Amino acid sequence: MPELERIPEEHIYRAYGIYLLTSQHRLIRRLKRLYEPSIHGNKAWRSSFLLMDYLLHNPPQRGVRVMELGCGWGPGAVFCARRFKARVTAVDLDGNVFPYLEVISALNDVKVAPLESNFNNLSAQCLGREHLLIGSDICFWDSMIKPLFDVVERALEGGAKRFVIADPGRPTFYELADRCQKQNWRVTLREWYAVEPSRTTGEILEVRP
Ligand SMILES: C[S@@+](CC[C@H](N)C(=O)[O-])C[C@H]1O[C@@H](n2cnc3c(N)ncnc32)[C@H](O)[C@@H]1O
């Protein structure tokens, strides 16, 4: 168990060594008046804590290049920058998430490069420059399964070494995992749990070439 740390302000919490804000925090309330994420990028989703826990147990080397796909507020991106000193790019289709990413990055004293893009449009070359690709709760519609599978394929073709996706266990995610398992890749699908900020369970899909 981590040491108990008193946080001197309301609506800030800590998980896996990073600080996060609830939607009641005054900065978030202010941002909400100006920027309204429209594809669910409106909080740190619970799957992001599964991703953090998994990476803590299966860490990348310090300083590697990491790209978070469908970053939202970027909890996974900020965690990798903070914990592994990773050089992180955070990708989202919805430009309205980036002010939140900026606040969470600043709160944790890290820099994360934002990239406004549909991850389905990223080339093999762009994806393959990254050592590790991560995502949490990014496969929630049927229409996302095939394009996301193609992203995994392009990333591995391009030279990426690991692709890790966390999910609460949606049917769409299992369909993606099934498709990956049919390829000649090293694929693991594991039930996982996280204990911070509170206990949560889900699944981790890891794909390696
Ligand atoms: C459920 S949220 C998860 C956010 C973050 N990963 C987390 O765990 O807190 C899904 C995010 O994926 C983004 N997204 C959905 N489809 C996308 C696409 N095709 N390309 C890039 N981002 C996408 C949404 O804008 C949203 O921010």
The ligand as an SDF file (V2000), in Angstrom:
LIG
                    3D

 27 29  0  0  0  0  0  0  0  0999 V2000
  -13.6680    6.4950  -23.5260 C   0  0  0  0  0  0  0  0  0  0  0  0
  -12.5330    7.7680  -23.9380 S   0  0  0  0  0  0  0  0  0  0  0  0
  -11.0290    7.1590  -23.1450 C   0  0  0  0  0  0  0  0  0  0  0  0
  -10.0420    8.2600  -22.8820 C   0  0  0  0  0  0  0  0  0  0  0  0
   -8.7520    7.8090  -22.1870 C   0  0  0  0  0  0  0  0  0  0  0  0
   -8.0670    6.8240  -22.9710 N   0  0  0  0  0  0  0  0  0  0  0  0
   -9.0340    7.2790  -20.8030 C   0  0  0  0  0  0  0  0  0  0  0  0
   -8.9110    6.0670  -20.5710 O   0  0  0  0  0  0  0  0  0  0  0  0
   -9.3720    8.0890  -19.9240 O   0  0  0  0  0  0  0  0  0  0  0  0
  -12.1900    7.4690  -25.6770 C   0  0  0  0  0  0  0  0  0  0  0  0
  -11.3090    8.5090  -26.3280 C   0  0  0  0  0  0  0  0  0  0  0  0
  -10.9340    8.0480  -27.6390 O   0  0  0  0  0  0  0  0  0  0  0  0
  -11.0500    9.1230  -28.5520 C   0  0  0  0  0  0  0  0  0  0  0  0
  -11.2560    8.5490  -29.8940 N   0  0  0  0  0  0  0  0  0  0  0  0
  -12.3120    7.8060  -30.3060 C   0  0  0  0  0  0  0  0  0  0  0  0
  -12.1410    7.4110  -31.5810 N   0  0  0  0  0  0  0  0  0  0  0  0
  -10.9450    7.9130  -31.9840 C   0  0  0  0  0  0  0  0  0  0  0  0
  -10.2110    7.8360  -33.2140 C   0  0  0  0  0  0  0  0  0  0  0  0
  -10.6800    7.1730  -34.2680 N   0  0  0  0  0  0  0  0  0  0  0  0
   -9.0170    8.4690  -33.2740 N   0  0  0  0  0  0  0  0  0  0  0  0
   -8.5320    9.1470  -32.1930 C   0  0  0  0  0  0  0  0  0  0  0  0
   -9.1890    9.2410  -31.0170 N   0  0  0  0  0  0  0  0  0  0  0  0
  -10.3730    8.6300  -30.9040 C   0  0  0  0  0  0  0  0  0  0  0  0
  -12.2170    9.9400  -28.0270 C   0  0  0  0  0  0  0  0  0  0  0  0
  -12.2170   11.2780  -28.5010 O   0  0  0  0  0  0  0  0  0  0  0  0
  -11.9840    9.8490  -26.5140 C   0  0  0  0  0  0  0  0  0  0  0  0
  -11.1660   10.8890  -26.0520 O   0  0  0  0  0  0  0  0  0  0  0  0
  1  2  1  0
  2  3  1  0
  2 10  1  0
  3  4  1  0
  4  5  1  0
  5  6  1  0
  5  7  1  0
  7  8  2  0
  7  9  1  0
 10 11  1  0
 11 12  1  0
 11 26  1  0
 12 13  1  0
 13 14  1  0
 13 24  1  0
 14 15  1  0
 14 23  1  0
 15 16  2  0
 16 17  1  0
 17 18  1  0
 17 23  2  0
 18 19  1  0
 18 20  2  0
 20 21  1  0
 21 22  2  0
 22 23  1  0
 24 25  1  0
 24 26  1  0
 26 27  1  0
M  CHG  2   2   1   9  -1
M  END
$$$$
